[in-house]
């Protein structure tokens, strides 16, 4: 790759969950990478060779490349010094579950003064369909003609370093030159790059997350049906899958949360003028699971006289990220019904949390909020009531 400017790549949002692992991976391939961000505290940690969040296998690579192939900037002017600008910022939805696009365009308006037509912008953030085309028109109106490509991020959080070197990368450009540039860049990382049309790339990302979200909703609905009839869904699922390949992909029940699956499903719903009934139904099931658990408990327990412990507050297993975790919704609902709620998560740094041992000792009812590896096979005293959607415990008294 030609080094026409000081940096091969600058990543906007470079210290986030998407940008930082991507920057580390490119730097490890020998590219000159600059991480642009506004978070000074994170910048200090990364400069010291410390990951600010869990990404397995990332920190040894970070220590190897920081200050060499990998640098950090808090100055937006450094965008002028890169051949590629990768945008890896969050793209949230508003209170009506519609995409918030204004901030995305405002960002481009802010930094376009530091760009020139020799550069290539690659959008890594999840975007609403047709946004890349709108971005090109927006920049043209401002007098800037620049290559724009889209390469959606499809990595499982926590495992970016591994997956960036193993998974195919979807790439689309608004013209042949931008596609060529994006293919050239991501071929450095990926064993396979798949060029597609822009509209296809935008929908691939949304379809992928909506598919997972709906799949989990099916299992969560099955869990509710089984539980209401006094049966154990995990036992049903295991028997159903045993030697029966057509059922091999049925996931287990559990909280379906985090900053991507619901958001992207709702973006797809918005794009279809709210005719994506499966997406909305999945939202009702997945978001309603904490309320279902509480409603089941209220039939057999006076929650106002109970201490309920939620074991696991991250949004998924074996990470320290609590963004949009449904364990917090569960806590809020239990508190509404006057339960005394205590929380624990050995991976999350929160001064209000207690240790696993204290939670087990002090709780009458224990709900497994997330299946961290450390919780698998965890024994519990026989006088505790355990709600384990995930089937990870060896509880002596388990409500299925």
C-alpha positions in Angstrom: 0.0 0.0 0.0 1.3 3.4 -1.0 2.2 5.8 1.9 1.1 9.1 0.2 0.3 10.8 3.5 1.5 10.5 7.1 -1.1 7.9 7.9 -2.6 5.1 5.9 -5.7 5.3 8.0 -7.3 7.5 10.5 -10.3 6.1 12.4 -13.0 8.5 13.7 -14.3 7.0 16.9 -11.0 5.3 17.1 -11.2 4.4 20.9 -14.6 2.8 20.7 -15.6 -0.9 20.6 -15.5 -0.9 16.8 -12.7 1.5 16.0 -10.0 0.5 18.5 -9.8 -3.2 17.6 -9.9 -2.4 13.9 -7.1 0.1 14.3 -5.0 -2.4 16.3 -5.6 -5.1 13.7 -4.5 -2.8 10.8 -1.5 -1.6 12.7 -0.5 -5.1 13.4 -0.4 -5.6 9.6 2.1 -2.8 9.3 -0.2 0.1 8.3 0.3 3.5 9.8 -2.9 4.1 11.8 -4.2 7.1 13.8 -7.1 6.8 16.2 -9.1 10.0 16.4 -11.3 10.4 19.4 -12.4 13.0 22.0 -12.1 10.8 25.1 -8.9 11.9 26.8 -9.1 9.3 29.6 -9.4 6.5 27.2 -6.6 7.9 25.2 -4.3 7.9 28.2 -5.1 4.3 28.9 -4.5 3.2 25.3 -1.3 5.1 25.1 -0.1 3.2 28.2 -0.9 -0.1 26.3 -4.1 -0.8 28.3 -7.4 -1.8 26.7 -10.3 0.3 28.1 -12.7 -2.6 27.6 -12.5 -6.4 27.1 -11.3 -7.5 23.7 -9.7 -10.9 24.0 -6.2 -11.0 22.6 -6.1 -7.3 21.9 -3.9 -6.0 24.6 -0.7 -7.8 23.7 -1.0 -6.6 20.2 -1.8 -3.1 21.4 1.4 -3.0 23.5 3.3 -4.1 20.4 2.0 -1.4 18.0 1.2 1.6 20.2 3.6 4.5 19.6 4.9 2.8 16.5 2.4 1.9 13.8 -0.5 3.0 16.0 -0.9 6.6 17.3 -3.8 8.6 18.9 -5.0 12.1 18.1 -7.5 14.4 19.8 -7.1 17.0 17.0 -9.6 16.8 14.1 -7.0 18.5 11.8 -5.2 15.2 11.6 -7.8 13.9 9.2 -5.9 15.8 6.5 -2.9 13.5 7.0 -4.6 10.1 6.1 -5.3 8.3 2.9 -8.3 6.5 4.3 -10.8 7.9 6.8 -12.8 5.2 8.5 -15.9 6.3 10.3 -16.7 4.1 13.3 -19.1 6.2 15.4 -22.3 5.0 17.0 -25.5 5.4 15.1 -28.3 5.4 17.7 -32.1 5.5 17.3 -34.3 8.1 18.9 -37.1 7.7 21.5 -39.4 6.7 18.6 -37.0 3.9 17.5 -36.1 5.8 14.3 -32.5 6.4 13.2 -30.9 9.6 14.4 -29.1 10.8 11.3 -28.6 14.5 12.0 -25.5 13.9 14.2 -23.9 11.8 11.5 -24.3 14.6 8.9 -23.2 17.2 11.4 -20.0 15.3 12.0 -19.2 15.3 8.3 -19.9 19.0 8.0 -17.5 19.5 10.9 -14.5 17.6 9.5 -15.0 18.0 5.7 -12.7 21.1 5.8 -9.8 18.8 6.4 -10.5 16.4 3.5 -9.5 16.4 -0.1 -10.5 14.4 -3.2 -7.5 12.1 -3.0 -8.8 10.5 0.1 -11.3 7.7 0.6 -14.0 7.7 3.3 -15.1 4.2 4.5 -18.2 4.0 6.6 -17.9 1.3 9.2 -20.8 2.4 11.3 -24.2 0.8 10.8 -26.2 3.1 8.6 -29.8 3.5 7.5 -30.2 2.4 3.9 -29.3 5.1 1.3 -27.4 7.2 3.8 -24.1 6.7 1.9 -25.7 8.1 -1.2 -27.1 11.0 0.8 -23.7 11.6 2.3 -22.1 11.9 -1.2 -24.8 14.4 -2.3 -24.3 16.3 0.9 -20.5 16.6 0.4 -20.9 17.5 -3.3 -23.2 20.4 -2.3 -20.4 21.6 -0.1 -18.0 21.4 -2.9 -16.2 18.2 -2.0 -16.0 15.3 -4.4 -14.5 12.3 -2.6 -14.6 8.5 -2.7 -17.1 6.9 -0.3 -17.3 3.2 0.5 -19.2 1.1 3.0 -17.8 -1.9 4.9 -20.2 -2.9 7.6 -18.8 -4.1 10.9 -20.0 -7.7 11.6 -17.8 -8.7 14.5 -18.9 -10.3 17.8 -17.9 -7.9 20.5 -15.0 -9.2 22.5 -13.6 -11.3 19.7 -12.6 -8.7 17.1 -8.9 -9.5 16.9 -9.7 -13.1 16.0 -12.6 -12.4 13.7 -11.1 -9.5 11.8 -8.5 -11.9 10.5 -11.0 -14.7 9.7 -14.3 -13.4 8.5 -15.1 -12.2 5.0 -15.6 -8.5 4.6 -18.5 -7.0 2.7 -17.4 -4.0 0.7 -19.4 -1.5 -1.5 -18.4 1.7 -3.2 -20.5 4.5 -4.7 -18.2 4.2 -7.8 -15.6 1.8 -9.1 -12.7 3.7 -7.7 -14.1 3.8 -4.1 -14.9 0.1 -4.3 -11.4 -0.6 -5.5 -9.8 1.4 -2.7 -12.0 -0.3 -0.1 -11.2 -3.8 -1.4 -7.5 -2.9 -1.4 -7.6 -1.8 2.2 -9.6 -4.7 3.7 -7.7 -7.3 1.7 -4.9 -6.5 4.1 -6.9 -8.0 6.9 -9.5 -10.4 5.6 -9.0 -13.7 3.8 -11.9 -12.8 1.6 -13.5 -9.6 0.5 -16.9 -9.6 -1.1 -17.8 -6.6 -3.3 -21.5 -5.9 -3.6 -23.7 -3.0 -4.5 -24.1 -0.2 -2.0 -27.8 -0.9 -1.3 -27.0 -4.6 -0.8 -24.2 -3.8 1.7 -26.5 -1.6 3.7 -29.2 -4.2 3.9 -26.8 -7.1 4.6 -25.8 -5.5 7.8 -29.4 -4.8 8.9 -30.6 -8.3 7.8 -27.8 -10.0 9.7 -28.6 -8.4 13.0 -32.4 -8.6 12.5 -32.1 -12.3 11.7 -30.2 -12.9 14.9 -32.7 -10.8 16.9 -35.7 -12.6 15.5 -34.0 -16.0 16.1 -33.5 -15.2 19.7 -37.1 -14.0 20.0 -38.4 -17.3 18.8 -36.5 -19.2 21.5 -37.6 -16.6 24.1 -41.2 -17.1 23.1 -40.7 -20.9 23.3 -39.3 -20.4 26.8 -42.3 -18.4 27.9 -44.7 -21.0 26.5 -42.9 -23.9 28.2 -42.6 -22.0 31.5 -46.3 -21.2 31.6 -47.0 -24.9 31.2 -44.6 -25.9 33.9 -42.0 -27.4 31.5 -38.3 -26.8 31.2 -37.4 -25.2 27.9 -33.7 -26.1 28.1 -34.6 -29.8 28.4 -37.1 -29.5 25.6 -34.5 -27.8 23.3 -31.8 -30.3 24.0 -34.1 -33.2 23.2 -35.3 -31.5 20.1 -31.8 -30.9 18.8 -30.4 -34.3 19.7 -29.5 -35.9 16.3 -32.1 -33.7 14.5 -30.1 -31.5 12.2 -33.0 -29.4 11.1 -33.3 -28.0 14.7 -29.6 -27.6 15.2 -29.7 -23.8 14.9 -32.3 -23.1 17.6 -30.6 -20.9 20.2 -31.1 -21.0 23.9 -33.4 -18.6 25.7 -31.9 -15.5 27.4 -31.8 -11.7 27.5 -31.2 -10.4 23.9 -29.7 -7.0 24.5 -26.8 -4.7 23.7 -26.3 -1.7 21.4 -26.9 -3.4 18.0 -29.5 -6.0 17.6 -32.6 -4.1 18.6 -31.3 -0.9 17.1 -30.6 -2.4 13.7 -33.9 -4.3 13.7 -35.7 -1.0 14.3 -33.7 0.7 11.6 -35.0 -1.9 9.2 -38.5 -1.4 10.5 -38.2 2.3 10.0 -36.9 1.8 6.4 -40.0 -0.3 5.6 -42.4 2.3 6.9 -43.0 0.2 10.0 -44.3 -2.8 8.0 -41.6 -5.1 9.3 -44.0 -7.0 11.6 -41.5 -9.8 12.5 -39.1 -7.1 13.8 -41.7 -5.5 15.9 -42.9 -8.8 17.2 -39.3 -9.8 18.1 -38.9 -6.6 20.0 -42.1 -7.2 22.1 -40.9 -10.7 23.0 -37.2 -9.9 23.8 -37.9 -6.6 25.6 -40.8 -8.3 27.5 -38.7 -11.2 28.8 -37.7 -9.4 32.1 -41.3 -8.5 32.7 -42.3 -12.1 32.1 -39.8 -13.3 34.7 -41.1 -10.9 37.3 -44.8 -11.8 36.5 -44.0 -15.5 37.0 -42.2 -14.8 40.3 -45.1 -12.7 41.6 -47.5 -15.8 41.4 -45.5 -17.7 44.0 -43.6 -15.1 46.0 -44.3 -11.9 47.8 -41.5 -9.8 46.3 -41.9 -7.1 48.9 -40.5 -9.5 51.4 -37.8 -11.0 49.2 -34.2 -10.1 48.4 -33.6 -10.8 44.7 -30.1 -11.1 43.4 -29.3 -10.6 39.7 -26.1 -12.4 38.8 -24.6 -10.9 35.7 -25.3 -7.3 34.5 -23.3 -7.1 31.2 -25.4 -7.4 28.0 -23.8 -10.7 27.0 -21.4 -13.3 28.3 -17.8 -12.8 29.2 -17.6 -9.0 28.4 -17.7 -6.0 30.6 -20.1 -3.9 28.5 -23.5 -3.0 30.2 -24.9 -0.9 27.4 -28.6 -1.6 27.0 -28.4 -4.7 29.2 -31.8 -6.1 30.0 -30.6 -7.0 33.5 -31.1 -3.3 34.4 -34.6 -3.4 33.1 -35.2 -6.5 35.2 -33.8 -4.7 38.2 -36.1 -1.7 37.6 -39.2 -4.0 37.3 -38.3 -5.9 40.5 -37.8 -2.7 42.4 -41.2 -1.4 41.1 -42.7 -4.4 42.9 -40.9 -3.5 46.1 -38.3 -6.3 46.0 -34.9 -5.6 47.6 -32.6 -6.1 44.6 -28.8 -6.6 44.7 -26.6 -7.0 41.7 -23.3 -8.7 40.9 -21.0 -9.0 37.9 -17.4 -10.0 38.4 -16.4 -8.5 35.0 -18.0 -5.1 35.5 -16.5 -2.4 37.6 -19.4 -0.9 39.5 -19.2 0.2 43.2 -22.9 -0.6 43.8 -22.4 -4.3 42.9 -21.6 -7.0 45.4 -19.5 -10.1 45.0 -20.9 -13.4 43.7 -20.4 -14.9 47.1 -22.3 -12.1 48.9 -25.1 -12.2 46.4 -25.6 -15.9 46.8 -25.5 -15.6 50.6 -27.9 -12.7 50.9 -30.5 -13.5 48.2 -33.7 -15.5 48.5 -34.2 -15.6 44.8 -31.3 -15.6 42.3 -31.7 -14.7 38.6 -28.9 -15.5 36.2 -28.8 -12.3 34.1 -26.0 -13.4 31.8 -24.1 -16.7 31.3 -20.6 -15.7 32.1 -18.2 -18.7 32.0 -17.5 -18.4 35.7 -21.2 -19.0 36.4 -21.4 -22.3 34.5 -21.8 -25.2 37.0 -21.9 -22.8 39.9 -23.6 -24.7 42.9 -26.2 -23.0 45.0 -27.7 -23.8 48.4 -30.9 -25.9 48.3 -32.8 -23.1 50.0 -32.4 -20.7 47.2 -34.8 -20.2 44.3 -32.9 -20.0 41.0 -34.2 -18.6 37.7 -31.8 -19.8 35.1 -32.9 -19.1 31.5 -29.5 -20.1 30.1 -29.2 -23.5 31.7 -25.7 -22.8 33.0 -26.1 -23.7 36.7 -26.2 -26.8 38.7 -28.9 -25.5 40.9 -30.7 -27.8 43.4 -33.9 -25.8 43.2 -34.4 -24.4 39.8 -37.5 -22.7 38.3 -37.2 -23.5 34.6 
